[in-house]
Amino acid sequence: MASSDRPYRRRKAPLVDGRMLGYTVHGRNKRRWDDLADHLKISPSELFDIMVETLPLDEYGRPTWYPEPADPDGVLPIDTA
């Protein structure tokens, strides 16, 4: 779908330092993202900005839904006193 075919455009708030995303993603995820934005009656780019600005992070700065990385080989978890 070309950007001119989108039924929803960004709201009137100014876009500061706008950037194009150059990520390659699975087609099914792109379609799902577009469908979600359409359901919410906002543009996909606005939905992305809202998601990033409100993403819950844990105490290490990782998204709360991101799996905890495994310990590197040979490193034992040692608590500091």
GIRAZI-V921369 format. One record per run of one state. SS is the DSSP state (H for helix, E for strand, C for the rest). FROM is the first residue (numbers start at 1). LEN is the number of residues. If there is no record, write none. Layout:
BEGIN
<<SS;FROM;LEN> <SS;FROM;LEN>>
END
This chain:
BEGIN
<<C;1;2> <H;3;3> <C;6;21> <H;27;14> <C;41;3> <H;44;11> <C;55;2> <E;57;1> <C;58;5> <E;63;1> <C;64;18>>
END
